[in-house]
């Protein structure tokens, strides 16, 4: 049982590190896109992570549905007006 507990602690540690690195990268790309005027200014890194994360969890979606969802997501990120 101790081995499982140690395994879960390691898993939590490395998942946290991965999420932090991904979040930092997403924030950097988002900031650059906002500075270039190609992404809405009211979007933040946490919002984008939730949107993309939700799409990634759609395990039963077909390829066509995933492509539609991505199109909707990308269209919604464009600046208004």
TIRO-2110 file (N, C-alpha, C; in Angstrom, 1 decimal):
// TIRO-2110
0.8, -1.2, 0.0, N, 1, A
0.0, 0.0, 0.0, CA, 1, A
0.9, 1.3, 0.0, C, 1, A
2.0, 1.2, 0.6, N, 2, A
2.9, 2.4, 0.6, CA, 2, A
3.4, 2.7, -0.8, C, 2, A
3.6, 1.7, -1.6, N, 3, A
4.1, 1.9, -2.9, CA, 3, A
3.0, 2.6, -3.7, C, 3, A
1.8, 2.3, -3.6, N, 4, A
0.7, 3.0, -4.3, CA, 4, A
0.6, 4.5, -3.8, C, 4, A
0.8, 4.7, -2.5, N, 5, A
0.7, 6.0, -2.0, CA, 5, A
1.8, 6.9, -2.6, C, 5, A
3.0, 6.3, -2.6, N, 6, A
4.2, 7.0, -3.2, CA, 6, A
4.0, 7.3, -4.7, C, 6, A
3.4, 6.3, -5.4, N, 7, A
3.2, 6.5, -6.8, CA, 7, A
2.2, 7.6, -7.0, C, 7, A
1.1, 7.7, -6.2, N, 8, A
0.1, 8.8, -6.4, CA, 8, A
0.8, 10.1, -6.1, C, 8, A
1.6, 10.2, -5.1, N, 9, A
2.3, 11.5, -4.8, CA, 9, A
3.2, 11.9, -5.9, C, 9, A
3.9, 11.0, -6.5, N, 10, A
4.8, 11.3, -7.7, CA, 10, A
3.9, 11.7, -8.9, C, 10, A
2.9, 11.0, -9.1, N, 11, A
2.0, 11.4, -10.2, CA, 11, A
1.4, 12.8, -10.0, C, 11, A
1.0, 13.1, -8.8, N, 12, A
0.4, 14.4, -8.6, CA, 12, A
1.5, 15.5, -8.8, C, 12, A
2.7, 15.2, -8.3, N, 13, A
3.8, 16.2, -8.5, CA, 13, A
4.1, 16.4, -9.9, C, 13, A
4.3, 15.4, -10.7, N, 14, A
4.6, 15.6, -12.1, CA, 14, A
3.5, 16.1, -13.0, C, 14, A
2.2, 15.7, -12.6, N, 15, A
1.1, 16.3, -13.4, CA, 15, A
1.0, 17.8, -13.1, C, 15, A
1.3, 18.2, -11.9, N, 16, A
1.3, 19.6, -11.5, CA, 16, A
2.3, 20.4, -12.3, C, 16, A
3.5, 19.8, -12.4, N, 17, A
4.6, 20.5, -13.1, CA, 17, A
4.2, 20.6, -14.6, C, 17, A
3.7, 19.5, -15.1, N, 18, A
3.3, 19.6, -16.6, CA, 18, A
2.2, 20.6, -16.8, C, 18, A
1.2, 20.7, -15.9, N, 19, A
0.1, 21.7, -16.0, CA, 19, A
0.7, 23.1, -15.9, C, 19, A
1.7, 23.3, -15.0, N, 20, A
2.3, 24.6, -14.9, CA, 20, A
3.0, 25.0, -16.1, C, 20, A
3.8, 24.1, -16.7, N, 21, A
4.5, 24.4, -17.9, CA, 21, A
3.6, 24.7, -19.1, C, 21, A
2.6, 23.9, -19.2, N, 22, A
1.6, 24.1, -20.3, CA, 22, A
0.9, 25.4, -20.1, C, 22, A
0.5, 25.7, -18.9, N, 23, A
-0.2, 27.0, -18.6, CA, 23, A
0.7, 28.2, -18.9, C, 23, A
2.0, 28.1, -18.6, N, 24, A
2.9, 29.2, -18.9, CA, 24, A
3.1, 29.4, -20.4, C, 24, A
3.2, 28.3, -21.2, N, 25, A
3.3, 28.3, -22.6, CA, 25, A
2.1, 28.9, -23.2, C, 25, A
0.9, 28.5, -22.8, N, 26, A
-0.4, 29.0, -23.3, CA, 26, A
-0.5, 30.5, -23.0, C, 26, A
-0.1, 30.9, -21.8, N, 27, A
-0.1, 32.3, -21.5, CA, 27, A
0.8, 33.1, -22.4, C, 27, A
2.0, 32.6, -22.7, N, 28, A
2.9, 33.3, -23.6, CA, 28, A
2.3, 33.5, -25.0, C, 28, A
1.8, 32.4, -25.5, N, 29, A
1.3, 32.4, -26.9, CA, 29, A
0.1, 33.3, -26.9, C, 29, A
-0.8, 33.3, -25.9, N, 30, A
-2.0, 34.1, -25.9, CA, 30, A
-1.6, 35.6, -25.8, C, 30, A
-0.7, 35.9, -25.0, N, 31, A
-0.2, 37.3, -24.9, CA, 31, A
0.3, 37.9, -26.2, C, 31, A
1.1, 37.1, -26.9, N, 32, A
1.6, 37.5, -28.2, CA, 32, A
0.5, 37.6, -29.2, C, 32, A
-0.5, 36.7, -29.2, N, 33, A
-1.6, 36.8, -30.1, CA, 33, A
-2.5, 38.1, -29.8, C, 33, A
-2.6, 38.4, -28.5, N, 34, A
-3.4, 39.6, -28.2, CA, 34, A
-2.7, 40.8, -28.6, C, 34, A
-1.4, 40.9, -28.4, N, 35, A
-0.5, 42.0, -28.8, CA, 35, A
-0.6, 42.2, -30.3, C, 35, A
-0.7, 41.1, -31.0, N, 36, A
-0.8, 41.2, -32.5, CA, 36, A
-2.2, 41.6, -33.0, C, 36, A
-3.2, 41.5, -32.0, N, 37, A
-4.5, 41.9, -32.4, CA, 37, A
-5.3, 40.8, -33.1, C, 37, A
-4.9, 39.6, -32.9, N, 38, A
-5.6, 38.5, -33.6, CA, 38, A
-6.5, 37.6, -32.6, C, 38, A
-6.4, 38.0, -31.3, N, 39, A
-7.2, 37.3, -30.3, CA, 39, A
-7.8, 38.3, -29.4, C, 39, A
-9.0, 38.0, -29.0, N, 40, A
-9.8, 38.9, -28.1, CA, 40, A
-8.9, 39.3, -26.9, C, 40, A
-9.1, 40.6, -26.4, N, 41, A
-8.4, 41.0, -25.3, CA, 41, A
-9.0, 40.5, -23.9, C, 41, A
-10.2, 40.2, -24.0, N, 42, A
-10.9, 39.8, -22.7, CA, 42, A
-10.7, 38.3, -22.4, C, 42, A
-10.0, 37.6, -23.2, N, 43, A
-9.7, 36.2, -22.9, CA, 43, A
-8.4, 36.1, -22.1, C, 43, A
-8.4, 35.2, -21.1, N, 44, A
-7.2, 35.0, -20.3, CA, 44, A
-6.8, 33.5, -20.4, C, 44, A
-5.6, 33.3, -19.8, N, 45, A
-5.0, 32.0, -19.9, CA, 45, A
-5.9, 30.9, -19.3, C, 45, A
-6.5, 31.2, -18.2, N, 46, A
-7.4, 30.2, -17.5, CA, 46, A
-8.6, 29.8, -18.4, C, 46, A
-9.2, 30.9, -19.0, N, 47, A
-10.3, 30.6, -19.9, CA, 47, A
-9.9, 29.7, -21.1, C, 47, A
-8.8, 30.0, -21.7, N, 48, A
-8.3, 29.2, -22.8, CA, 48, A
-8.0, 27.8, -22.4, C, 48, A
-7.4, 27.6, -21.3, N, 49, A
-7.1, 26.3, -20.8, CA, 49, A
-8.4, 25.5, -20.6, C, 49, A
-9.4, 26.1, -20.0, N, 50, A
-10.7, 25.4, -19.8, CA, 50, A
-11.4, 25.1, -21.1, C, 50, A
-11.4, 26.0, -22.1, N, 51, A
-12.0, 25.7, -23.4, CA, 51, A
-11.3, 24.5, -24.1, C, 51, A
-10.0, 24.6, -24.2, N, 52, A
-9.2, 23.5, -24.9, CA, 52, A
-9.3, 22.2, -24.1, C, 52, A
-9.2, 22.3, -22.8, N, 53, A
-9.3, 21.1, -21.9, CA, 53, A
-10.6, 20.4, -22.1, C, 53, A
-11.7, 21.2, -22.2, N, 54, A
-13.0, 20.6, -22.5, CA, 54, A
-13.1, 19.8, -23.8, C, 54, A
-12.5, 20.4, -24.8, N, 55, A
-12.4, 19.7, -26.1, CA, 55, A
-11.6, 18.4, -26.0, C, 55, A
-10.5, 18.5, -25.3, N, 56, A
-9.7, 17.3, -25.2, CA, 56, A
-10.3, 16.2, -24.4, C, 56, A
-11.3, 16.5, -23.6, N, 57, A
-12.0, 15.4, -22.8, CA, 57, A
-13.2, 14.8, -23.6, C, 57, A
-13.5, 15.3, -24.7, N, 58, A
-14.6, 14.8, -25.5, CA, 58, A
-14.2, 13.5, -26.2, C, 58, A
-14.1, 12.5, -25.5, N, 59, A
-13.6, 11.2, -26.0, CA, 59, A
-14.5, 10.5, -27.1, C, 59, A
-15.8, 10.8, -27.0, N, 60, A
-16.7, 10.2, -27.9, CA, 60, A
-17.0, 10.9, -29.2, C, 60, A
-16.3, 12.1, -29.3, N, 61, A
-16.5, 12.9, -30.5, CA, 61, A
-15.8, 12.3, -31.7, C, 61, A
-16.5, 12.5, -32.9, N, 62, A
-15.9, 12.1, -34.1, CA, 62, A
-14.9, 13.1, -34.6, C, 62, A
-14.1, 12.7, -35.6, N, 63, A
-13.1, 13.7, -36.1, CA, 63, A
-13.8, 14.9, -36.7, C, 63, A
-14.9, 14.7, -37.4, N, 64, A
-15.7, 15.8, -37.9, CA, 64, A
-16.2, 16.7, -36.9, C, 64, A
-16.7, 16.2, -35.8, N, 65, A
-17.2, 17.0, -34.7, CA, 65, A
-16.1, 17.8, -34.0, C, 65, A
-14.9, 17.1, -33.8, N, 66, A
-13.8, 17.8, -33.2, CA, 66, A
-13.3, 19.0, -34.1, C, 66, A
-13.4, 18.8, -35.5, N, 67, A
-13.0, 19.9, -36.4, CA, 67, A
-14.0, 21.0, -36.3, C, 67, A
-15.3, 20.7, -36.2, N, 68, A
-16.3, 21.8, -36.0, CA, 68, A
-16.1, 22.5, -34.7, C, 68, A
-15.9, 21.8, -33.6, N, 69, A
-15.7, 22.4, -32.3, CA, 69, A
-14.4, 23.3, -32.4, C, 69, A
-13.4, 22.9, -33.0, N, 70, A
-12.2, 23.7, -33.1, CA, 70, A
-12.5, 25.0, -33.9, C, 70, A
-13.2, 24.9, -35.0, N, 71, A
-13.6, 26.0, -35.8, CA, 71, A
-14.4, 27.0, -35.0, C, 71, A
-15.4, 26.5, -34.2, N, 72, A
-16.2, 27.4, -33.3, CA, 72, A
-15.3, 28.1, -32.3, C, 72, A
-14.4, 27.3, -31.7, N, 73, A
-13.5, 27.9, -30.7, CA, 73, A
-12.6, 29.0, -31.3, C, 73, A
-12.0, 28.7, -32.5, N, 74, A
-11.1, 29.7, -33.1, CA, 74, A
-11.9, 30.9, -33.6, C, 74, A
-13.1, 30.7, -34.1, N, 75, A
-13.9, 31.9, -34.5, CA, 75, A
-14.3, 32.7, -33.3, C, 75, A
-14.5, 32.1, -32.2, N, 76, A
-14.9, 32.8, -31.0, CA, 76, A
-13.8, 33.6, -30.3, C, 76, A
-12.6, 33.2, -30.7, N, 77, A
-11.4, 33.9, -30.1, CA, 77, A
-11.0, 35.2, -30.8, C, 77, A
-11.5, 35.3, -32.0, N, 78, A
-11.2, 36.5, -32.9, CA, 78, A
-11.7, 37.8, -32.2, C, 78, A
-11.0, 38.9, -32.4, N, 79, A
-11.5, 40.1, -31.8, CA, 79, A
-12.9, 40.5, -32.4, C, 79, A
-13.7, 41.2, -31.6, N, 80, A
-15.0, 41.6, -32.0, CA, 80, A
-14.9, 42.9, -32.8, C, 80, A
-15.8, 43.0, -33.8, N, 81, A
-15.9, 44.2, -34.6, CA, 81, A
-15.0, 44.2, -35.7, C, 81, A
END
